[in-house]
């Protein structure tokens, strides 16, 4: 989970575009509670794919909460996402 948290934290704050698995997305990353909570929402440009997740840094661990989709989907997306320069 730590590598996922690092990859998620490394993404730009706010709204940006990027590519994952050959598809282009508009992505919004919001940070709450002094970095202890991150929300990420991505919509495929010109397509129908949608990604939404919440990630929490708790005192004893971290917790990933995908929004109505498989955890493997959101993990693969964050790992593959490359923001535009």
N, C-alpha and C positions, 0 to 999 in steps of 0.2 A: 504494500500500500504506500510505502514511503516514496517509491519512484513515481507513482501516480501523482501524489501530492506535490512532488517537486516539478513534474511536468506541467501540472495545472497551475501552480504558482508562477511558473516562468512565462506563461502566456500574458500578453499585454492586458492592461486594465482598460475597461470601456469597450467600445464597439470597434471591430476591425474585420477585415476579410482575410481568408486563408484557404488553403487546400488540404484536403485529407482524402486519401485513397482515390485520387484522380478526380475528385469533385470539389467545386468551389462553394464556400460558405460565407455568410455574414454571421459573426459571432459577437456576443455580448458577455463580458465577464464582469461581475460585480463582487466586491469584497465587503463583508460586514464584520462587526465585532472585532475590530482591530486585526483582521486577517484570520480570525478563527472560523469564519464561515465564507465559502465562495459559492456563488451561483454562476453557472455557465449555460447559455442558451445559444444554439446554432441552427440556422436555417439554410438549406441548400439553395444556392442561387440557380434559378431555372429548373428546379427539381422539387421533389416532395419530401426529401429526407429532413428529419428534425431531431435534434439532440437537446436534452435538458437534464441538468443534474445539480445537486447540492452536495457540497463536501464540507465536513465539519472536523475541526481539530479539537478534540476533547482532552481533558487533563490526562487521561490514561491511554488514549488511542486516537485514531482517526476513523471517520465513518463516511462512506460514499452512499448517497441516496439518489439513484437515477429516478427520473420522473416518468413513470409508466413505460419503461423500456428495460431491456436486459442490461445488467451491469457490464457484461462483456462488450456490449455495443458502445457504451460511453467510454470505457477504458481504451478500447481500440481507437476510437475517435480522437481522444486527447493524445494518445501516443503518436498518432499519425498526423495530427494537425500541424501545419507549417504556416505561420502568419505571413502575409505579404510584407515585403520590405517597405 
